[in-house]
Amino acid sequence: MPAAAPPPISTFILKALLDRKVKDAAIAMIWDPGAVKLAFEVGEGAELDIRLGGKLGPQSGPPVDARAKVLKVGKERHHRVRRRSARASTRSATRRPCRSRA
């Protein structure tokens, strides 16, 4: 039986890392279109105070206030989508651009 876990958009782990002053750690993803839009506006290399996450309800964790630096921004990102045909058991991969809704 799989263990229950918070959704990948939660801030629980980020908050714990910041509270413990952990350095050299990475978080794979926090869904926050407003933060992405702001990062594009201020540009690479900019530092800013920002409130991350905590916008989808209690299950997404509390918002995290932090001083952050924009390391990289880019619009041309791709991800893999695997689809399984209803009639066949073969898998195919499709590459398509991710689109920000921000």
N, C-alpha and C positions, 0 to 999 in steps of 0.2 A: 504494500500500500504506500503510495507516495506521501511524503510529508507535506504539510501545509506550509505555505510561505507567502510573504507579502508580494504584491504585484511588482514588476520590475520598475514601476514608476514611483515607488515609495522612497521616502527620505529617511527612514529609520536608521539604515546603515550609515548614510552620510552624516547624520547628526551624531551618532556614536563615535565615528572617526574624528570629527571635529572636536567633540567634547573631550576626547582623550588625546588630542593634539598629535594624532598619528600623521607621520610624514611618509611620502613615497607610496601612497595607496591610490587605487583607481576604482571608480564606480562605472559600470558599463553604460547605464542609461538612467536618466531621470527625464520624464516627459514633461516639458514646460515650454510650450510654444512662445509665451511672452518673453522668457529668458533668451530664447533663440533669436527672436526679433531684436531684442535689445543688443545682443552680441553683434549682430550684423550692423546695427546703427552705430555703435561705438567703435567697432573695428578691431582687428588683430592688434595685440599688444596693450590694449586699454585695460585699466583697472577700474573696478566699480564695486559699489555696495549693492547687493542684490538679494532678493527674497526668492529662493528656489523651492519649487514643488509645493506640496500641501494644498493643492487646489481642487482635488477630486473627492474630498471627504476624508473621514478618519482612517480609512484603510490605506490611504496614500501617505500617511505620516504627517507630522507637523511641518509647516513651512520652515525653511532654514535660512536665517539671515547670515550672510557671509561677505567678506571682501574677496573678490574673484578677479582673475586675469583672463582675458580672452586670448587663448593660445592660437586657435585656428578657426576660421569660418570657411564654409564652402557650400555651394549649391548643388554641385554635381556629385552626388553620392549614390551608390548603388547597393542593393542588397539582393540576396537570392531568395526566390520564392519557389518552393517545391510543391508541385501539384500531383495529385494522383487521379488518374482517369477513372470514371465510374465503370468503364467497360474493360479496362486493362489494368494490369498490376505493375506496369512499368512506370518509372518516375522520370520527370523531365524538369529541368531547371530553367527559369526565365529570369533575365536580368532586366530591371526597369528602374528608372530614377525614383528615389524617395522624394516626396514633395512635402515641404513644410507648410503647415496651415497657418503659420504666424504671419 
